[in-house]
Amino acid sequence: MNKRGHVLNAVLLAIGLGFLLEPAGDLETVRTIAEVFVPVVLGALFPDVDTAFGKHRKTLHNLPVLGIVLAYPFYFGNLQWVWLGVATHYVLDVLGTTRGIALLYPLSGREFDVPFGIRVDSKYADLMTITVTAVELAGVFLLLTYAGPLVVEAQQAIGIA
């Protein structure tokens, strides 16, 4: 997906996440959206830093990078939502485009994709972005519902919550 698509995805994701975390639709929901907005957007844009160095869709578009970003809040206590932006960037590139990404880089340069992606310059790119974002929000809902309590317990057990 192009930068516009990743920004659109991140903005919609942050708003949706805010409502999933604080569904009342009041001032607390707005505060929650503001709290997750910057980390999610930064995470969604981070993988494309590899356009300036390395190999695009390889150097920062892989599972080891996601693992590092996912582990970051466990060690430093901040950037709790950056991983979500990075993960959804990957999902958008895999589901939304024809090229895919090298998930196992640097072990393998093979790019993984699905057969129904579209070209990043397609007139349907925004529609694809919105569709993939809806799928991602459904996944986040499931994660929060089923894995969220386990994550909180793990954080409390190691003393970071």
C-alpha angles and dihedrals in degrees: 000000000000125000092265090055093049092049092048090048093049095047093049091044093051091050092046092046090051090056093045091052095041109018098173093097092224136114090292089058090053090049091050091050089051090048095054098033101083097041093048093047092046090049092048092053098040099082091059090063082089088075086076096049138008122010119325114240089014115056097053100011100082144094097256090059091047090050092053093048091045091052094046098089091049090060103032105024096232141080091054094162102036090089090059091055091049093047093049090048087058092046091050092050092048100041100029104045138051096233107056127193139275099251095176098046128166089029091049133010092206111129118222120213142149127245096244103059122120134222114274091237094051120126085235094058095104092047090050090048092052091046093050090046090055090052090048092051090051088053092048090050090054092046093050092046098047109017100030096081090049092052092050090051091049092050091049091048092056093040103247100112 
